[in-house]
Amino acid sequence: MRPDIVIPVLMSCALLWWIGRGMGWTTRLLVAAITLVLIVAILLVERSLQ
């Protein structure tokens, strides 16, 4: 796996764990899905501009 994908995913998981301690599981899953979509979108835009 490439570090430009793994590092943002790990950082977002850690942030989600820290913020999501008071959230329910459905809210956590929704936030995790949105975060992953944003990471993929940013990576696609970055690669298309190169």
Gaussian input, Z-matrix of N, CA and C with variables (Angstrom, degrees):
# hf/3-21g

backbone

0 1
 N
 C     1     B1
 C     2     B2     1     A1
 N     3     B3     2     A2     1     D1
 C     4     B4     3     A3     2     D2
 C     5     B5     4     A4     3     D3
 N     6     B6     5     A5     4     D4
 C     7     B7     6     A6     5     D5
 C     8     B8     7     A7     6     D6
 N     9     B9     8     A8     7     D7
 C    10    B10     9     A9     8     D8
 C    11    B11    10    A10     9     D9
 N    12    B12    11    A11    10    D10
 C    13    B13    12    A12    11    D11
 C    14    B14    13    A13    12    D12
 N    15    B15    14    A14    13    D13
 C    16    B16    15    A15    14    D14
 C    17    B17    16    A16    15    D15
 N    18    B18    17    A17    16    D16
 C    19    B19    18    A18    17    D17
 C    20    B20    19    A19    18    D18
 N    21    B21    20    A20    19    D19
 C    22    B22    21    A21    20    D20
 C    23    B23    22    A22    21    D21
 N    24    B24    23    A23    22    D22
 C    25    B25    24    A24    23    D23
 C    26    B26    25    A25    24    D24
 N    27    B27    26    A26    25    D25
 C    28    B28    27    A27    26    D26
 C    29    B29    28    A28    27    D27
 N    30    B30    29    A29    28    D28
 C    31    B31    30    A30    29    D29
 C    32    B32    31    A31    30    D30
 N    33    B33    32    A32    31    D31
 C    34    B34    33    A33    32    D32
 C    35    B35    34    A34    33    D33
 N    36    B36    35    A35    34    D34
 C    37    B37    36    A36    35    D35
 C    38    B38    37    A37    36    D36
 N    39    B39    38    A38    37    D37
 C    40    B40    39    A39    38    D38
 C    41    B41    40    A40    39    D39
 N    42    B42    41    A41    40    D40
 C    43    B43    42    A42    41    D41
 C    44    B44    43    A43    42    D42
 N    45    B45    44    A44    43    D43
 C    46    B46    45    A45    44    D44
 C    47    B47    46    A46    45    D45
 N    48    B48    47    A47    46    D46
 C    49    B49    48    A48    47    D47
 C    50    B50    49    A49    48    D48
 N    51    B51    50    A50    49    D49
 C    52    B52    51    A51    50    D50
 C    53    B53    52    A52    51    D51
 N    54    B54    53    A53    52    D52
 C    55    B55    54    A54    53    D53
 C    56    B56    55    A55    54    D54
 N    57    B57    56    A56    55    D55
 C    58    B58    57    A57    56    D56
 C    59    B59    58    A58    57    D57
 N    60    B60    59    A59    58    D58
 C    61    B61    60    A60    59    D59
 C    62    B62    61    A61    60    D60
 N    63    B63    62    A62    61    D61
 C    64    B64    63    A63    62    D62
 C    65    B65    64    A64    63    D63
 N    66    B66    65    A65    64    D64
 C    67    B67    66    A66    65    D65
 C    68    B68    67    A67    66    D66
 N    69    B69    68    A68    67    D67
 C    70    B70    69    A69    68    D68
 C    71    B71    70    A70    69    D69
 N    72    B72    71    A71    70    D70
 C    73    B73    72    A72    71    D71
 C    74    B74    73    A73    72    D72
 N    75    B75    74    A74    73    D73
 C    76    B76    75    A75    74    D74
 C    77    B77    76    A76    75    D75
 N    78    B78    77    A77    76    D76
 C    79    B79    78    A78    77    D77
 C    80    B80    79    A79    78    D78
 N    81    B81    80    A80    79    D79
 C    82    B82    81    A81    80    D80
 C    83    B83    82    A82    81    D81
 N    84    B84    83    A83    82    D82
 C    85    B85    84    A84    83    D83
 C    86    B86    85    A85    84    D84
 N    87    B87    86    A86    85    D85
 C    88    B88    87    A87    86    D86
 C    89    B89    88    A88    87    D87
 N    90    B90    89    A89    88    D88
 C    91    B91    90    A90    89    D89
 C    92    B92    91    A91    90    D90
 N    93    B93    92    A92    91    D91
 C    94    B94    93    A93    92    D92
 C    95    B95    94    A94    93    D93
 N    96    B96    95    A95    94    D94
 C    97    B97    96    A96    95    D95
 C    98    B98    97    A97    96    D96
 N    99    B99    98    A98    97    D97
 C   100   B100    99    A99    98    D98
 C   101   B101   100   A100    99    D99
 N   102   B102   101   A101   100   D100
 C   103   B103   102   A102   101   D101
 C   104   B104   103   A103   102   D102
 N   105   B105   104   A104   103   D103
 C   106   B106   105   A105   104   D104
 C   107   B107   106   A106   105   D105
 N   108   B108   107   A107   106   D106
 C   109   B109   108   A108   107   D107
 C   110   B110   109   A109   108   D108
 N   111   B111   110   A110   109   D109
 C   112   B112   111   A111   110   D110
 C   113   B113   112   A112   111   D111
 N   114   B114   113   A113   112   D112
 C   115   B115   114   A114   113   D113
 C   116   B116   115   A115   114   D114
 N   117   B117   116   A116   115   D115
 C   118   B118   117   A117   116   D116
 C   119   B119   118   A118   117   D117
 N   120   B120   119   A119   118   D118
 C   121   B121   120   A120   119   D119
 C   122   B122   121   A121   120   D120
 N   123   B123   122   A122   121   D121
 C   124   B124   123   A123   122   D122
 C   125   B125   124   A124   123   D123
 N   126   B126   125   A125   124   D124
 C   127   B127   126   A126   125   D125
 C   128   B128   127   A127   126   D126
 N   129   B129   128   A128   127   D127
 C   130   B130   129   A129   128   D128
 C   131   B131   130   A130   129   D129
 N   132   B132   131   A131   130   D130
 C   133   B133   132   A132   131   D131
 C   134   B134   133   A133   132   D132
 N   135   B135   134   A134   133   D133
 C   136   B136   135   A135   134   D134
 C   137   B137   136   A136   135   D135
 N   138   B138   137   A137   136   D136
 C   139   B139   138   A138   137   D137
 C   140   B140   139   A139   138   D138
 N   141   B141   140   A140   139   D139
 C   142   B142   141   A141   140   D140
 C   143   B143   142   A142   141   D141
 N   144   B144   143   A143   142   D142
 C   145   B145   144   A144   143   D143
 C   146   B146   145   A145   144   D144
 N   147   B147   146   A146   145   D145
 C   148   B148   147   A147   146   D146
 C   149   B149   148   A148   147   D147

   B1=1.4536
   B2=1.5262
   B3=1.2992
   B4=1.4629
   B5=1.5241
   B6=1.3329
   B7=1.4668
   B8=1.5216
   B9=1.3416
   B10=1.4698
   B11=1.5223
   B12=1.3184
   B13=1.4579
   B14=1.5297
   B15=1.3202
   B16=1.4638
   B17=1.5325
   B18=1.3225
   B19=1.4626
   B20=1.5350
   B21=1.3429
   B22=1.4756
   B23=1.5315
   B24=1.3239
   B25=1.4668
   B26=1.5296
   B27=1.3278
   B28=1.4584
   B29=1.5267
   B30=1.3220
   B31=1.4571
   B32=1.5276
   B33=1.3178
   B34=1.4652
   B35=1.5226
   B36=1.3408
   B37=1.4715
   B38=1.5192
   B39=1.3239
   B40=1.4640
   B41=1.5279
   B42=1.3205
   B43=1.4600
   B44=1.5226
   B45=1.3159
   B46=1.4599
   B47=1.5208
   B48=1.3296
   B49=1.4625
   B50=1.5223
   B51=1.3290
   B52=1.4590
   B53=1.5253
   B54=1.3228
   B55=1.4613
   B56=1.5275
   B57=1.3322
   B58=1.4537
   B59=1.5042
   B60=1.3119
   B61=1.4566
   B62=1.5199
   B63=1.3202
   B64=1.4625
   B65=1.5147
   B66=1.3293
   B67=1.4661
   B68=1.5259
   B69=1.3217
   B70=1.4599
   B71=1.5297
   B72=1.3250
   B73=1.4657
   B74=1.5156
   B75=1.3287
   B76=1.4727
   B77=1.5204
   B78=1.3105
   B79=1.4636
   B80=1.5236
   B81=1.3301
   B82=1.4693
   B83=1.5205
   B84=1.3114
   B85=1.4694
   B86=1.5275
   B87=1.3187
   B88=1.4651
   B89=1.5289
   B90=1.3260
   B91=1.4732
   B92=1.5273
   B93=1.3262
   B94=1.4715
   B95=1.5210
   B96=1.3261
   B97=1.4654
   B98=1.5258
   B99=1.3173
   B100=1.4670
   B101=1.5230
   B102=1.3394
   B103=1.4641
   B104=1.5249
   B105=1.3325
   B106=1.4638
   B107=1.5242
   B108=1.3181
   B109=1.4664
   B110=1.5289
   B111=1.3260
   B112=1.4681
   B113=1.5190
   B114=1.3253
   B115=1.4625
   B116=1.5167
   B117=1.3237
   B118=1.4657
   B119=1.5262
   B120=1.3214
   B121=1.4650
   B122=1.5279
   B123=1.3247
   B124=1.4689
   B125=1.5244
   B126=1.3353
   B127=1.4579
   B128=1.5391
   B129=1.3238
   B130=1.4624
   B131=1.5272
   B132=1.3210
   B133=1.4667
   B134=1.5190
   B135=1.3304
   B136=1.4619
   B137=1.5181
   B138=1.3222
   B139=1.4604
   B140=1.5231
   B141=1.3193
   B142=1.4583
   B143=1.5364
   B144=1.3283
   B145=1.4542
   B146=1.5216
   B147=1.3155
   B148=1.4690
   B149=1.4962
   A1=109.56
   A2=114.26
   A3=119.50
   A4=111.10
   A5=116.98
   A6=119.59
   A7=113.63
   A8=118.72
   A9=118.89
   A10=111.84
   A11=118.07
   A12=121.68
   A13=110.35
   A14=116.75
   A15=121.17
   A16=111.54
   A17=117.70
   A18=121.15
   A19=111.86
   A20=120.69
   A21=118.31
   A22=113.35
   A23=117.00
   A24=119.56
   A25=110.04
   A26=117.60
   A27=120.35
   A28=111.79
   A29=116.45
   A30=119.92
   A31=111.22
   A32=117.08
   A33=119.43
   A34=111.19
   A35=117.47
   A36=119.79
   A37=110.88
   A38=117.08
   A39=120.38
   A40=110.78
   A41=116.96
   A42=120.57
   A43=110.87
   A44=116.85
   A45=120.92
   A46=110.68
   A47=117.20
   A48=120.12
   A49=110.45
   A50=116.85
   A51=120.66
   A52=111.09
   A53=117.24
   A54=121.07
   A55=111.21
   A56=116.73
   A57=121.29
   A58=116.23
   A59=118.29
   A60=119.35
   A61=111.82
   A62=118.39
   A63=120.81
   A64=113.70
   A65=117.70
   A66=121.62
   A67=111.05
   A68=115.07
   A69=120.19
   A70=110.04
   A71=115.95
   A72=119.91
   A73=112.94
   A74=118.10
   A75=119.00
   A76=110.73
   A77=117.14
   A78=120.31
   A79=110.52
   A80=116.49
   A81=119.65
   A82=111.35
   A83=116.82
   A84=119.87
   A85=111.33
   A86=116.70
   A87=120.32
   A88=110.93
   A89=116.56
   A90=120.29
   A91=110.55
   A92=116.98
   A93=120.36
   A94=110.88
   A95=117.85
   A96=121.14
   A97=110.76
   A98=117.21
   A99=120.70
   A100=110.52
   A101=116.83
   A102=120.65
   A103=111.20
   A104=117.14
   A105=120.28
   A106=111.83
   A107=117.17
   A108=120.34
   A109=110.37
   A110=116.69
   A111=119.58
   A112=111.77
   A113=117.51
   A114=120.55
   A115=110.81
   A116=117.08
   A117=120.93
   A118=110.47
   A119=117.58
   A120=120.81
   A121=111.05
   A122=116.73
   A123=120.22
   A124=110.54
   A125=116.95
   A126=119.67
   A127=111.71
   A128=117.41
   A129=120.30
   A130=111.84
   A131=116.88
   A132=120.26
   A133=110.13
   A134=117.07
   A135=120.95
   A136=111.52
   A137=115.74
   A138=119.58
   A139=112.58
   A140=117.50
   A141=119.16
   A142=111.51
   A143=117.00
   A144=120.07
   A145=113.18
   A146=118.03
   A147=120.62
   A148=112.61
   D1=148.40
   D2=-177.72
   D3=-88.03
   D4=141.70
   D5=-177.54
   D6=-65.78
   D7=-26.17
   D8=-180.00
   D9=-71.12
   D10=-11.67
   D11=174.99
   D12=-102.95
   D13=-41.17
   D14=-174.04
   D15=-69.44
   D16=-44.53
   D17=-175.30
   D18=-62.88
   D19=-48.44
   D20=177.45
   D21=-62.67
   D22=-34.90
   D23=178.91
   D24=-66.12
   D25=-44.71
   D26=178.27
   D27=-63.71
   D28=-41.27
   D29=179.10
   D30=-64.75
   D31=-40.21
   D32=179.53
   D33=-69.39
   D34=-34.50
   D35=176.17
   D36=-65.28
   D37=-42.29
   D38=178.46
   D39=-64.63
   D40=-42.35
   D41=178.51
   D42=-65.23
   D43=-41.31
   D44=178.45
   D45=-63.06
   D46=-40.07
   D47=177.80
   D48=-63.70
   D49=-42.72
   D50=-177.24
   D51=-67.27
   D52=-46.56
   D53=-177.96
   D54=-76.29
   D55=-35.34
   D56=-170.56
   D57=-84.42
   D58=12.36
   D59=-178.88
   D60=-61.58
   D61=-30.78
   D62=-179.76
   D63=-97.17
   D64=1.69
   D65=-176.60
   D66=-91.42
   D67=157.66
   D68=172.61
   D69=-79.09
   D70=169.19
   D71=-176.58
   D72=-66.60
   D73=-35.43
   D74=179.29
   D75=-67.10
   D76=-40.16
   D77=178.14
   D78=-64.91
   D79=-41.32
   D80=178.01
   D81=-61.56
   D82=-44.39
   D83=179.97
   D84=-64.45
   D85=-39.04
   D86=178.37
   D87=-64.47
   D88=-45.13
   D89=179.09
   D90=-64.83
   D91=-40.04
   D92=178.55
   D93=-63.64
   D94=-42.00
   D95=179.59
   D96=-64.71
   D97=-43.97
   D98=179.05
   D99=-63.39
   D100=-41.50
   D101=179.44
   D102=-62.58
   D103=-44.57
   D104=179.34
   D105=-64.36
   D106=-38.82
   D107=177.32
   D108=-63.42
   D109=-41.69
   D110=178.32
   D111=-64.33
   D112=-40.91
   D113=178.55
   D114=-62.47
   D115=-45.40
   D116=179.39
   D117=-63.76
   D118=-41.15
   D119=179.42
   D120=-63.04
   D121=-43.54
   D122=179.47
   D123=-63.81
   D124=-43.13
   D125=179.08
   D126=-63.78
   D127=-39.35
   D128=178.34
   D129=-65.69
   D130=-40.69
   D131=178.21
   D132=-66.28
   D133=-41.52
   D134=178.67
   D135=-59.81
   D136=-44.91
   D137=-177.42
   D138=-72.31
   D139=-29.61
   D140=179.70
   D141=-74.53
   D142=-23.73
   D143=-179.74
   D144=-83.88
   D145=-10.05
   D146=-178.14
   D147=-78.93

